[in-house]
């Protein structure tokens, strides 16, 4: 039996009760730790795992330009999930791991996933020296002594149709979302601890069926953990990270609900790293053109407005067919932004049926 089949029952248990928020992320968190307002994040400790929380991820996206002048998108994500509050050891460990990797071009989207048990060394994360891995996929610090471990990284993944090997160097600080890293997700108070490193420059190689090419560009790393990040009524989210040409950046999301207006949140990041957080309603995200992708109607164009920064832009998918055919399927791909500011970034959309 292969590793995917071994891990599948564990992942399904972890994300069980799919009616309780997207992918079960609205299920009750009894016995697990929950995010607390006022908790001060500490680094490098919080770069590592938080096994007393139910769900956590290390999530990298990159907007790249090839030596051939073409645009490419790249994703690397490692998820940690806990089946129960008790940690356990070895084969009895309660932790499970899942990873996604993808490369997107203007006319192709390659994706793959991996699964692992916790407690047996097949996958894991170490805070210092920082390293995250599953099988031979890795995200490893190459930071100098005294630097934040995420200041410089090497990232590698391979799938049936691609391999990438890239080096990242940060030119700005870590960014805390919400209230000092306490990010509210619903009117009823669900929340996560959430921070990012959005200031990476990237160099490396991508191997595709058409051959190997050198790439360079920008990347964004998200770190988030919680035990019940969604309200049970929330059905999915639309999330964006954008790098504007003038050096400013934006993280924004809206969480859709069956019976209420979508809940929104945003963080504006100045070129110097100064941040401003915005609660529900400040960011306007209006879906535009729809496209049928994997049998679903998905908005591949958005209008974003943030009045305080005179932001009014149209965001469009570089490849509208960027569907992740994974155990928990979703849309994920690079986008362009045009309007009051121009730039590039990434869009993730979940819960479209």
C-alpha positions, 0 to 999 in steps of 0.5 A, spaced: 500 500 500 502 506 498 503 512 502 497 516 500 493 510 501 496 509 508 495 517 510 488 517 506 484 515 512 488 520 517 487 526 513 479 524 512 478 524 519 482 530 520 478 534 515 472 530 517 465 533 518 465 537 511 459 540 512 462 544 518 466 549 514 470 548 508 474 542 509 471 541 516 475 547 519 469 549 522 468 543 527 469 544 534 476 545 537 474 541 544 481 539 547 485 543 542 489 550 544 485 556 541 488 562 538 488 568 543 488 575 542 494 579 546 499 572 545 506 575 543 509 571 537 516 569 538 521 568 533 524 563 531 520 559 536 513 560 532 517 558 525 516 551 528 510 547 529 504 548 534 502 541 535 497 543 541 493 546 535 489 542 530 491 545 523 497 549 521 501 550 514 507 553 511 505 556 505 510 559 499 507 562 493 512 565 487 511 570 481 517 568 477 519 570 470 523 565 466 529 567 461 525 566 455 521 572 458 515 568 460 511 568 466 511 562 471 507 561 478 510 556 483 507 554 490 510 549 496 505 548 501 506 543 507 500 542 512 500 539 519 494 536 522 492 533 529 487 527 529 487 528 537 489 533 542 494 528 545 501 528 541 503 520 542 509 518 539 512 513 533 506 510 529 501 512 535 503 520 534 497 524 532 500 528 527 499 527 520 502 531 514 500 533 507 504 537 502 502 540 495 506 543 490 505 546 483 508 550 477 503 554 473 504 557 466 500 561 461 497 555 458 499 549 463 498 547 470 502 542 474 500 540 481 502 534 485 501 532 493 504 528 498 502 525 505 505 522 511 505 520 518 507 524 524 512 521 529 516 516 524 521 522 521 518 522 514 515 529 515 516 535 520 518 542 521 524 544 526 524 551 528 532 552 529 535 551 524 529 552 520 527 546 516 520 543 513 520 537 509 516 531 507 520 525 503 525 529 499 521 536 498 524 541 503 524 548 505 531 549 509 534 556 512 540 558 509 540 564 513 547 567 516 548 566 524 544 572 527 539 573 522 532 570 522 531 563 520 526 565 514 531 571 512 534 566 506 531 559 504 532 554 499 526 550 497 525 544 493 519 539 490 518 535 484 512 532 481 511 527 475 511 533 470 516 538 474 521 539 479 523 546 482 529 548 486 530 555 488 533 560 493 530 566 496 532 572 500 528 577 504 529 584 504 524 586 509 521 584 516 516 579 518 509 582 517 504 580 523 496 580 520 490 582 524 492 584 531 499 583 532 498 576 529 491 575 531 487 574 525 480 574 526 476 570 521 468 571 522 463 575 526 463 570 531 470 570 533 474 564 530 481 566 529 488 564 527 495 566 529 498 569 522 504 572 519 508 572 513 514 574 510 512 577 503 519 580 501 523 575 498 527 575 491 527 569 488 532 565 483 533 558 481 531 553 476 524 550 474 524 543 470 518 542 465 516 537 460 519 543 455 526 543 458 530 546 464 530 554 465 532 559 469 527 563 473 527 569 478 522 574 481 518 575 488 515 570 493 511 570 499 511 566 505 505 565 509 505 562 516 498 560 520 495 556 525 489 555 529 484 549 531 477 552 528 479 557 523 472 558 520 465 558 523 461 552 521 457 556 516 463 558 512 463 555 506 470 557 503 475 563 502 478 567 496 485 570 498 490 574 495 497 576 496 499 582 491 506 585 490 505 592 487 510 595 482 511 601 487 513 596 492 507 596 496 504 589 498 497 587 500 494 581 503 486 580 503 481 575 504 474 574 504 470 568 507 464 566 504 458 564 508 451 560 507 447 565 511 451 571 512 455 577 508 462 575 506 467 576 512 473 580 509 480 582 512 486 585 509 493 588 511 497 593 507 504 593 507 508 599 505 515 598 501 519 599 508 515 594 511 510 598 515 503 595 516 496 597 517 491 592 518 483 592 516 477 589 519 471 586 516 468 591 510 474 595 509 476 591 503 471 590 497 472 584 493 467 583 487 467 577 483 467 579 475 468 574 470 466 567 471 470 561 468 468 553 468 474 550 471 473 542 473 466 543 472 465 549 477 464 556 476 470 560 478 471 567 478 477 568 475 477 576 475 476 580 481 475 588 483 479 590 489 477 596 492 481 599 499 478 606 500 484 609 505 489 607 499 485 609 493 486 602 491 481 600 485 484 595 481 482 589 477 485 582 478 486 577 473 488 570 473 494 568 468 491 561 467 484 561 469 485 553 469 489 553 475 485 547 479 489 543 484 486 536 483 488 534 490 484 530 496 481 537 498 481 541 491 481 548 490 483 553 485 490 556 486 494 560 481 498 567 479 495 573 477 496 580 475 493 587 478 492 593 474 488 600 475 490 605 480 496 600 482 499 595 477 503 589 480 503 581 480 501 576 486 497 570 487 490 568 488 487 562 492 479 560 492 476 554 496 469 551 497 467 552 490 462 546 488 
